[in-house]
């Protein structure tokens, strides 16, 4: 038992094994010719454990040759993990140390470091340059030969037709290769292009054209039995030393394998050694299942506040991929041209984005997160970068892609609509409070397809409908026999019993059974239309309830049998009534409390306020000696007529008694 306990104690004391960096790759831009200086050096590695402590954790890139300027501080950017504002090269020019200044490297992440200055001239031709990578958490990778000076170099390879989608066949392949030494012997010199996956039809003779310095011609071609190697025999012209040659393979290409399959390519010639195998492309999935919604309505010439396209990604993507991105594209300009765009995709951290010049597409770089295979994601674009919607009747399509999935076939997602109309009948009547209209016509166009069981809803600001009414509707353009108003008389809901396509004009006549007298208020009546829980419009203000003038005391507003007490700011002349003929202003004073108010002054003016009649309570009525006031003279009020504005009249005349006649035409 004692030995067992000792063993356990020893095992518990052992440190956990550190992870190790792996999958090391490095390339340069500008060629691999000895004594030349590259313009960019890119190094990539996968980190097992990751780092996250700013200004402490480091990444170390150690090369076998001095390809960096000694004791310098190169500019380094990273994709896939972290930012590195502090850099340092050792005195030998072989080792670059990067200090994490923000962000992190996640466990298992693949990070690409781009070095854009302080690069040294390349060593003698034939020098194999190796690279080891380590971090504060991961031990050094195995030394990996990343390139050899003087070798051929694959610059790029790309496919045309069918967009790299799995199970499809490309129509052409373009390969660009840099040759250091060149070839010139026709009939014997060859170029060999070797993929790690079957890129060609096995045992065939594809048609290949070439362009570049020396005008080479390759009339004899052959693929191997695995479809991975294409051998080209020079039959005319030559490849000059240092030439970049573009090869175009126009047939005998293989069907693309399952999405996510990466292709690497190495090139060689009888004059140059084989290059390192370079990643050139990978097969893609296909997006599908597109839908879209706008926030802010679908009415022509209005500008939404958000545009959201939902797509299903068959393969998915990750921020640790090379060049991770997501693109959404519409067939019409929903965005401002070349505008800075804000957006969001759940589960992803997005970088900056700019719309294209046509205003139809936005591409987001992805800084963090991933999209799993088969996941549906909504791509939101909002802010000031959105453009006004096109003319009513425009059918809008949407599609999306990522670095893991190609554009699927664009789907029709919505249609722009004209401004809906709301008509209170008879239309000749004014919207006077207390009136009961015979019906209301609501006319709205559908922006999306709806199915049986979906609802069409009109929500009013004010109670202009009967409460909980289920009769009185006539509808055309959509079918439905189930409808009701809510208990407040503000919301009308029609439940459809048949499908209706986008672009359908729905006319709902809300008949007399649904009508009530307009509320005794002065208010604008707005309406929001909704179909299948999607707002077709924002609040549409098309009608105003007019409250006829009336007055009371204390102060009160009265209409019919309804009476409402209100309060005014004391001793402030306030507008009370405004009409096409006259205006009435009044000011109050307080009684025993702030809730007790009495009018002490009223002013009636013409519409233009160029003539007025002012009535003002006399002050100190309790101390007035009424015996000294002449018989017939006004005792409690002062009345003044005037020309000009009441605040600064040009002429005034005081009315002293009840016998003074005021011309009926004085105020117009």
Secondary structure, 3 states (H helix, E strand, C coil): CHHHHHHHHHHHHCCCCCEECEEEEEEEECCCCCCCECCEEEEEEECCCCECCCCCCEEEEEECCCCECCCCCCCEEEECCCECCEEEECCCCCEEEEECCECCECCCCEEEEEECCCECECCCCCCEEEEEEEECCEECCCCEEEEECCCCEEEEEEEECHHHECCCECCEEEEEEECCCCECCCCCCEEEEEECCCCECCCCCCCEEEECCCCCECCEEEECCCCCEEEEECCECCECCCCEEEEEECCCECECCCCCCEEEEEEEECCCCCCCCEEEEECEEEEEEEEEEEECCCECCCECCEEEEEEEECCCEECCCCCCEEEEEECCCCECCCCEEEEEECCEEEEEEEECCCCCEEEEEEEEEEECCCEEEEEEEEHHHECECCCCCCEEEEEEEECCEECCCCEEEEECECCCEEEEECCCCCCECCCECCEEEEEEECCCCECCCCEEEEEECCCCECCCCCCCEEEECCCCCEEEECCCCCEEEEECCCCECCCCEEEEEECHHHECECCCCCEEEEEEEEECCEECCCCEEEEEEECCCCCCCCCEEEECCEEEECCCCECCCEEEEECCCEEEEEEEEECCCCCCEEEEEEEEEECCCCEEEEEEECCCHHHCCHHHCCCCECCCEEEEEEECCCCCCCEEEEECECCCCCCCCCCC
